[in-house]
Amino acid sequence: MFARLFEKQAKRAFSSSSKQMIHHPFKEGVYSNIPFKVHNRKIPYAIPHITFFALGFIIPVVAVVIQQRRAGII
């Protein structure tokens, strides 16, 4: 019973070839599935990447320091 069930699932039932099925105009391949450019950029990718994560770390630390100064702890 289970053998026939798995046999049906494993069988490919495409009615056309894989080349004919692809009908979208998007590029395929490495780095084409992300929403930003990695290569051939005016600004290297590392600069906005490091800036984004640095701000995400620095802003809460600065907020804590300000609050502790107001409270008289520092």
N, CA, C and O atoms as CSV, one atom per row, in Angstrom:
chain,resi,resn,atom,element,x,y,z
A,1,MET,N,N,0.823,-1.186,0.000
A,1,MET,CA,C,0.000,0.000,0.000
A,1,MET,C,C,0.874,1.261,0.000
A,1,MET,O,O,0.665,2.165,-0.809
A,2,PHE,N,N,1.848,1.313,0.907
A,2,PHE,CA,C,2.707,2.491,0.979
A,2,PHE,C,C,3.657,2.574,-0.209
A,2,PHE,O,O,4.038,3.666,-0.631
A,3,ALA,N,N,4.037,1.425,-0.742
A,3,ALA,CA,C,4.959,1.426,-1.876
A,3,ALA,C,C,4.337,2.132,-3.076
A,3,ALA,O,O,5.016,2.893,-3.765
A,4,ARG,N,N,3.082,1.893,-3.327
A,4,ARG,CA,C,2.410,2.554,-4.449
A,4,ARG,C,C,2.232,4.049,-4.193
A,4,ARG,O,O,2.309,4.859,-5.117
A,5,LEU,N,N,1.998,4.401,-2.951
A,5,LEU,CA,C,1.844,5.808,-2.605
A,5,LEU,C,C,3.139,6.574,-2.876
A,5,LEU,O,O,3.117,7.644,-3.485
A,6,PHE,N,N,4.259,6.025,-2.425
A,6,PHE,CA,C,5.553,6.672,-2.647
A,6,PHE,C,C,5.944,6.634,-4.120
A,6,PHE,O,O,6.625,7.536,-4.608
A,7,GLU,N,N,5.519,5.609,-4.818
A,7,GLU,CA,C,5.819,5.494,-6.240
A,7,GLU,C,C,5.143,6.624,-7.016
A,7,GLU,O,O,5.737,7.192,-7.933
A,8,LYS,N,N,3.910,6.948,-6.651
A,8,LYS,CA,C,3.197,8.033,-7.311
A,8,LYS,C,C,3.838,9.384,-6.996
A,8,LYS,O,O,3.918,10.252,-7.865
A,9,GLN,N,N,4.289,9.559,-5.769
A,9,GLN,CA,C,4.892,10.828,-5.385
A,9,GLN,C,C,6.244,11.033,-6.051
A,9,GLN,O,O,6.611,12.166,-6.364
A,10,ALA,N,N,6.983,9.968,-6.270
A,10,ALA,CA,C,8.324,10.080,-6.833
A,10,ALA,C,C,8.305,10.292,-8.339
A,10,ALA,O,O,9.299,10.738,-8.912
A,11,LYS,N,N,7.197,9.980,-8.983
A,11,LYS,CA,C,7.130,10.093,-10.436
A,11,LYS,C,C,6.928,11.556,-10.844
A,11,LYS,O,O,6.074,12.246,-10.288
A,12,ARG,N,N,7.714,12.021,-11.812
A,12,ARG,CA,C,7.560,13.373,-12.330
A,12,ARG,C,C,6.419,13.383,-13.339
A,12,ARG,O,O,6.346,12.522,-14.216
A,13,ALA,N,N,5.555,14.334,-13.211
A,13,ALA,CA,C,4.404,14.396,-14.103
A,13,ALA,C,C,4.349,15.726,-14.846
A,13,ALA,O,O,3.266,16.281,-15.034
A,14,PHE,N,N,5.504,16.248,-15.273
A,14,PHE,CA,C,5.511,17.493,-16.017
A,14,PHE,C,C,5.079,17.227,-17.452
A,14,PHE,O,O,5.454,16.222,-18.056
A,15,SER,N,N,4.294,18.135,-17.977
A,15,SER,CA,C,3.821,17.942,-19.342
A,15,SER,C,C,4.702,18.653,-20.366
A,15,SER,O,O,4.515,18.467,-21.569
A,16,SER,N,N,5.657,19.461,-19.912
A,16,SER,CA,C,6.576,20.117,-20.840
A,16,SER,C,C,7.980,20.094,-20.250
A,16,SER,O,O,8.170,19.768,-19.079
A,17,SER,N,N,8.940,20.436,-21.064
A,17,SER,CA,C,10.319,20.401,-20.584
A,17,SER,C,C,10.578,21.563,-19.631
A,17,SER,O,O,9.795,22.511,-19.571
A,18,SER,N,N,11.667,21.488,-18.896
A,18,SER,CA,C,11.964,22.525,-17.911
A,18,SER,C,C,12.275,23.861,-18.575
A,18,SER,O,O,11.995,24.906,-17.987
A,19,LYS,N,N,12.841,23.865,-19.773
A,19,LYS,CA,C,13.137,25.114,-20.477
A,19,LYS,C,C,11.848,25.840,-20.868
A,19,LYS,O,O,11.783,27.068,-20.803
A,20,GLN,N,N,10.840,25.098,-21.268
A,20,GLN,CA,C,9.588,25.721,-21.667
A,20,GLN,C,C,8.794,26.211,-20.464
A,20,GLN,O,O,8.002,27.145,-20.591
A,21,MET,N,N,8.989,25.607,-19.314
A,21,MET,CA,C,8.246,26.002,-18.125
A,21,MET,C,C,8.729,27.340,-17.577
A,21,MET,O,O,7.942,28.069,-16.974
A,22,ILE,N,N,9.992,27.680,-17.770
A,22,ILE,CA,C,10.529,28.932,-17.254
A,22,ILE,C,C,10.088,30.055,-18.186
A,22,ILE,O,O,10.531,30.132,-19.332
A,23,HIS,N,N,9.220,30.917,-17.690
A,23,HIS,CA,C,8.704,31.981,-18.533
A,23,HIS,C,C,8.823,33.348,-17.870
A,23,HIS,O,O,8.188,34.305,-18.312
A,24,HIS,N,N,9.624,33.451,-16.822
A,24,HIS,CA,C,9.791,34.744,-16.175
A,24,HIS,C,C,11.066,35.416,-16.677
A,24,HIS,O,O,12.010,34.734,-17.076
A,25,PRO,N,N,11.101,36.752,-16.659
A,25,PRO,CA,C,12.255,37.469,-17.221
A,25,PRO,C,C,13.412,37.669,-16.246
A,25,PRO,O,O,14.363,38.381,-16.567
A,26,PHE,N,N,13.354,37.065,-15.074
A,26,PHE,CA,C,14.370,37.301,-14.059
A,26,PHE,C,C,15.619,36.483,-14.320
A,26,PHE,O,O,15.554,35.374,-14.850
A,27,LYS,N,N,16.769,37.050,-13.936
A,27,LYS,CA,C,18.024,36.328,-14.074
A,27,LYS,C,C,18.087,35.235,-13.018
A,27,LYS,O,O,17.458,35.338,-11.965
A,28,GLU,N,N,18.840,34.203,-13.305
A,28,GLU,CA,C,19.039,33.131,-12.348
A,28,GLU,C,C,20.519,33.002,-12.067
A,28,GLU,O,O,21.354,33.346,-12.903
A,29,GLY,N,N,20.837,32.507,-10.890
A,29,GLY,CA,C,22.229,32.275,-10.556
A,29,GLY,C,C,22.611,32.913,-9.234
A,29,GLY,O,O,21.770,33.429,-8.499
A,30,VAL,N,N,23.906,32.861,-8.955
A,30,VAL,CA,C,24.429,33.376,-7.700
A,30,VAL,C,C,24.260,34.896,-7.653
A,30,VAL,O,O,24.480,35.579,-8.653
A,31,TYR,N,N,23.875,35.419,-6.501
A,31,TYR,CA,C,23.674,36.846,-6.217
A,31,TYR,C,C,22.506,37.462,-6.981
A,31,TYR,O,O,22.320,38.676,-6.902
A,32,SER,N,N,21.726,36.703,-7.702
A,32,SER,CA,C,20.588,37.284,-8.405
A,32,SER,C,C,19.310,37.181,-7.579
A,32,SER,O,O,18.288,37.758,-7.952
A,33,ASN,N,N,19.351,36.459,-6.468
A,33,ASN,CA,C,18.149,36.270,-5.662
A,33,ASN,C,C,18.133,37.157,-4.425
A,33,ASN,O,O,17.333,36.920,-3.520
A,34,ILE,N,N,18.998,38.179,-4.356
A,34,ILE,CA,C,19.001,39.100,-3.229
A,34,ILE,C,C,18.633,40.492,-3.725
A,34,ILE,O,O,18.928,40.831,-4.871
A,35,PRO,N,N,17.993,41.307,-2.884
A,35,PRO,CA,C,17.462,42.589,-3.358
A,35,PRO,C,C,18.466,43.735,-3.392
A,35,PRO,O,O,18.055,44.894,-3.414
A,36,PHE,N,N,19.767,43.455,-3.396
A,36,PHE,CA,C,20.769,44.504,-3.472
A,36,PHE,C,C,21.975,43.986,-4.238
A,36,PHE,O,O,22.189,42.778,-4.343
A,37,LYS,N,N,22.763,44.918,-4.774
A,37,LYS,CA,C,23.943,44.537,-5.538
A,37,LYS,C,C,25.097,44.246,-4.590
A,37,LYS,O,O,25.277,44.947,-3.594
A,38,VAL,N,N,25.870,43.226,-4.893
A,38,VAL,CA,C,27.058,42.908,-4.117
A,38,VAL,C,C,28.301,43.268,-4.923
A,38,VAL,O,O,29.270,43.784,-4.367
A,39,HIS,N,N,28.281,43.004,-6.210
A,39,HIS,CA,C,29.413,43.301,-7.082
A,39,HIS,C,C,29.128,44.560,-7.898
A,39,HIS,O,O,27.971,44.927,-8.103
A,40,ASN,N,N,30.184,45.212,-8.359
A,40,ASN,CA,C,30.102,46.410,-9.204
A,40,ASN,C,C,29.310,47.529,-8.536
A,40,ASN,O,O,28.411,48.110,-9.144
A,41,ARG,N,N,29.645,47.826,-7.290
A,41,ARG,CA,C,28.993,48.904,-6.550
A,41,ARG,C,C,29.911,50.109,-6.481
A,41,ARG,O,O,31.133,49.964,-6.523
A,42,LYS,N,N,29.325,51.315,-6.374
A,42,LYS,CA,C,30.137,52.518,-6.175
A,42,LYS,C,C,30.717,52.523,-4.764
A,42,LYS,O,O,31.895,52.828,-4.573
A,43,ILE,N,N,29.893,52.187,-3.781
A,43,ILE,CA,C,30.344,52.061,-2.397
A,43,ILE,C,C,30.473,50.570,-2.118
A,43,ILE,O,O,29.531,49.821,-2.377
A,44,PRO,N,N,31.616,50.113,-1.595
A,44,PRO,CA,C,31.751,48.679,-1.298
A,44,PRO,C,C,30.651,48.205,-0.348
A,44,PRO,O,O,30.220,48.952,0.530
A,45,TYR,N,N,30.207,46.982,-0.522
A,45,TYR,CA,C,29.091,46.454,0.263
A,45,TYR,C,C,29.387,46.462,1.756
A,45,TYR,O,O,28.466,46.610,2.559
A,46,ALA,N,N,30.639,46.307,2.143
A,46,ALA,CA,C,30.987,46.217,3.563
A,46,ALA,C,C,30.668,47.505,4.317
A,46,ALA,O,O,30.345,47.450,5.503
A,47,ILE,N,N,30.749,48.649,3.670
A,47,ILE,CA,C,30.531,49.922,4.369
A,47,ILE,C,C,29.090,50.057,4.870
A,47,ILE,O,O,28.912,50.288,6.066
A,48,PRO,N,N,28.049,49.929,4.037
A,48,PRO,CA,C,26.690,50.018,4.596
A,48,PRO,C,C,26.363,48.858,5.535
A,48,PRO,O,O,25.582,49.019,6.473
A,49,HIS,N,N,26.953,47.700,5.286
A,49,HIS,CA,C,26.703,46.537,6.141
A,49,HIS,C,C,27.230,46.797,7.552
A,49,HIS,O,O,26.508,46.611,8.532
A,50,ILE,N,N,28.478,47.225,7.652
A,50,ILE,CA,C,29.078,47.499,8.963
A,50,ILE,C,C,28.387,48.682,9.631
A,50,ILE,O,O,28.173,48.660,10.843
A,51,THR,N,N,28.036,49.711,8.869
A,51,THR,CA,C,27.344,50.875,9.426
A,51,THR,C,C,25.996,50.487,10.011
A,51,THR,O,O,25.643,50.939,11.100
A,52,PHE,N,N,25.246,49.667,9.314
A,52,PHE,CA,C,23.929,49.231,9.789
A,52,PHE,C,C,24.038,48.506,11.127
A,52,PHE,O,O,23.298,48.807,12.063
A,53,PHE,N,N,24.960,47.549,11.214
A,53,PHE,CA,C,25.093,46.786,12.452
A,53,PHE,C,C,25.745,47.604,13.561
A,53,PHE,O,O,25.430,47.403,14.734
A,54,ALA,N,N,26.650,48.523,13.216
A,54,ALA,CA,C,27.268,49.372,14.236
A,54,ALA,C,C,26.232,50.300,14.862
A,54,ALA,O,O,26.208,50.469,16.081
A,55,LEU,N,N,25.379,50.900,14.041
A,55,LEU,CA,C,24.325,51.759,14.582
A,55,LEU,C,C,23.346,50.966,15.438
A,55,LEU,O,O,22.876,51.457,16.465
A,56,GLY,N,N,23.045,49.763,15.025
A,56,GLY,CA,C,22.148,48.918,15.810
A,56,GLY,C,C,22.717,48.564,17.170
A,56,GLY,O,O,21.961,48.287,18.101
A,57,PHE,N,N,24.033,48.568,17.303
A,57,PHE,CA,C,24.664,48.285,18.590
A,57,PHE,C,C,24.897,49.568,19.382
A,57,PHE,O,O,24.712,49.578,20.599
A,58,ILE,N,N,25.296,50.646,18.717
A,58,ILE,CA,C,25.674,51.876,19.410
A,58,ILE,C,C,24.463,52.612,19.978
A,58,ILE,O,O,24.543,53.138,21.088
A,59,ILE,N,N,23.360,52.665,19.264
A,59,ILE,CA,C,22.190,53.428,19.716
A,59,ILE,C,C,21.680,52.948,21.082
A,59,ILE,O,O,21.452,53.795,21.945
A,60,PRO,N,N,21.487,51.651,21.332
A,60,PRO,CA,C,21.048,51.236,22.671
A,60,PRO,C,C,22.094,51.522,23.752
A,60,PRO,O,O,21.732,51.859,24.880
A,61,VAL,N,N,23.375,51.395,23.427
A,61,VAL,CA,C,24.426,51.665,24.418
A,61,VAL,C,C,24.413,53.140,24.797
A,61,VAL,O,O,24.519,53.475,25.977
A,62,VAL,N,N,24.285,54.017,23.821
A,62,VAL,CA,C,24.221,55.454,24.100
A,62,VAL,C,C,22.982,55.774,24.930
A,62,VAL,O,O,23.050,56.596,25.843
A,63,ALA,N,N,21.862,55.144,24.630
A,63,ALA,CA,C,20.637,55.378,25.399
A,63,ALA,C,C,20.819,54.958,26.855
A,63,ALA,O,O,20.347,55.649,27.757
A,64,VAL,N,N,21.490,53.843,27.095
A,64,VAL,CA,C,21.731,53.381,28.469
A,64,VAL,C,C,22.644,54.352,29.202
A,64,VAL,O,O,22.396,54.676,30.363
A,65,VAL,N,N,23.692,54.819,28.541
A,65,VAL,CA,C,24.620,55.767,29.176
A,65,VAL,C,C,23.895,57.056,29.543
A,65,VAL,O,O,24.093,57.586,30.637
A,66,ILE,N,N,23.060,57.565,28.646
A,66,ILE,CA,C,22.311,58.792,28.933
A,66,ILE,C,C,21.379,58.586,30.124
A,66,ILE,O,O,21.306,59.441,31.006
A,67,GLN,N,N,20.672,57.469,30.156
A,67,GLN,CA,C,19.743,57.211,31.256
A,67,GLN,C,C,20.479,57.048,32.584
A,67,GLN,O,O,19.995,57.498,33.622
A,68,GLN,N,N,21.638,56.409,32.556
A,68,GLN,CA,C,22.394,56.232,33.796
A,68,GLN,C,C,22.990,57.551,34.277
A,68,GLN,O,O,23.102,57.767,35.484
A,69,ARG,N,N,23.371,58.432,33.366
A,69,ARG,CA,C,23.854,59.758,33.778
A,69,ARG,C,C,22.729,60.570,34.398
A,69,ARG,O,O,22.947,61.278,35.381
A,70,ARG,N,N,21.542,60.479,33.845
A,70,ARG,CA,C,20.394,61.197,34.415
A,70,ARG,C,C,20.065,60.692,35.817
A,70,ARG,O,O,19.677,61.461,36.697
A,71,ALA,N,N,20.229,59.383,36.005
A,71,ALA,CA,C,19.921,58.795,37.310
A,71,ALA,C,C,21.056,59.008,38.313
A,71,ALA,O,O,20.875,58.743,39.501
A,72,GLY,N,N,22.212,59.478,37.863
A,72,GLY,CA,C,23.333,59.722,38.756
A,72,GLY,C,C,24.168,58.497,39.036
A,72,GLY,O,O,24.968,58.506,39.972
A,73,ILE,N,N,24.015,57.451,38.265
A,73,ILE,CA,C,24.777,56.218,38.472
A,73,ILE,C,C,26.190,56.384,37.927
A,73,ILE,O,O,27.144,55.882,38.520
A,74,ILE,N,N,26.331,57.068,36.828
A,74,ILE,CA,C,27.664,57.257,36.226
A,74,ILE,C,C,28.179,58.626,36.607
A,74,ILE,O,O,29.283,59.002,36.212
